[in-house]
Amino acid sequence: MVTVSIEDIQKDLRGYLRQVESGETLLIVDSDKPVAEVKPVESPSKGPRPFGPCAGEFQVPEDFNDPLPDEILDQFGYT
């Protein structure tokens, strides 16, 4: 982790952001008091999403695809 003052980061923001892009974490301080931490954003996984991670944890009711009752449709303004 790199410690950098507010004044220094204002002088070379792009340079410090390049460090963050390369994986470095910045601790921004004001008069040696920590103010913020800037970390690289974790990129989403490049692999395929897992299939069925919740399999067996719940059951879809038989009437799942049935039309909604009129009283519910009324609440959405569809009748």
C-alpha positions as MATLAB code, in Angstrom:
seq = 'MVTVSIEDIQKDLRGYLRQVESGETLLIVDSDKPVAEVKPVESPSKGPRPFGPCAGEFQVPEDFNDPLPDEILDQFGYT';
ca = [
       0.000    0.000    0.000;
       1.275    3.407   -1.016;
       0.638    6.378    1.282;
       0.093    9.655   -0.530;
      -0.912   13.102    0.686;
      -3.860   14.994   -0.762;
      -1.454   17.610   -2.130;
       0.673   15.001   -3.916;
      -2.279   13.176   -5.465;
      -3.617   16.502   -6.780;
      -0.295   17.121   -8.526;
      -0.238   13.779  -10.382;
      -3.693   12.187  -10.232;
      -3.238   10.297  -13.503;
       0.070    8.829  -12.338;
      -1.429    7.574   -9.084;
      -4.462    6.176  -10.899;
      -2.103    4.231  -13.174;
      -0.611    2.690  -10.030;
      -4.102    1.689   -8.892;
      -4.813    0.200  -12.323;
      -1.704   -1.934  -11.974;
      -3.016   -3.353   -8.680;
      -1.653   -0.967   -6.044;
      -3.795    0.354   -3.185;
      -3.416    4.010   -2.204;
      -3.911    5.374    1.300;
      -4.685    9.080    1.019;
      -3.726   11.118    4.073;
      -4.278   14.693    5.223;
      -1.671   15.823    7.756;
      -0.746   12.151    8.331;
      -4.381   11.310    9.137;
      -5.891    8.621    6.863;
      -8.761   10.019    4.805;
      -9.464    7.463    2.085;
      -8.284    4.265    0.519;
      -8.320    3.829   -3.251;
      -8.274    0.228   -4.462;
      -8.400   -1.355   -7.887;
     -11.838   -2.483   -9.013;
     -12.114   -6.256   -9.104;
     -12.960   -7.358  -12.606;
     -15.786   -9.835  -12.983;
     -14.931  -13.455  -13.511;
     -14.200  -14.299  -17.141;
     -15.414  -17.885  -16.831;
     -18.938  -19.127  -17.367;
     -21.467  -18.702  -14.594;
     -22.073  -21.857  -12.576;
     -25.162  -23.837  -13.507;
     -27.699  -24.537  -10.779;
     -25.919  -23.161   -7.683;
     -29.210  -23.245   -5.717;
     -30.488  -26.542   -7.109;
     -32.689  -28.331   -4.590;
     -33.004  -25.335   -2.240;
     -36.513  -24.368   -3.373;
     -39.314  -25.629   -5.565;
     -41.160  -23.657   -8.219;
     -44.923  -23.874   -7.516;
     -47.122  -25.574  -10.099;
     -49.102  -22.349  -10.688;
     -45.986  -20.231  -11.309;
     -46.881  -19.461  -14.941;
     -50.621  -18.998  -14.340;
     -52.090  -15.533  -14.962;
     -52.097  -13.207  -11.981;
     -55.405  -12.614  -10.167;
     -57.367   -9.500  -11.180;
     -56.838   -7.814   -7.777;
     -53.061   -7.892   -8.320;
     -53.335   -6.730  -11.918;
     -55.519   -3.830  -10.693;
     -52.661   -2.641   -8.477;
     -50.456   -2.362  -11.572;
     -53.167   -0.736  -13.683;
     -53.484   -3.624  -16.161;
     -57.239   -4.214  -15.960;
];
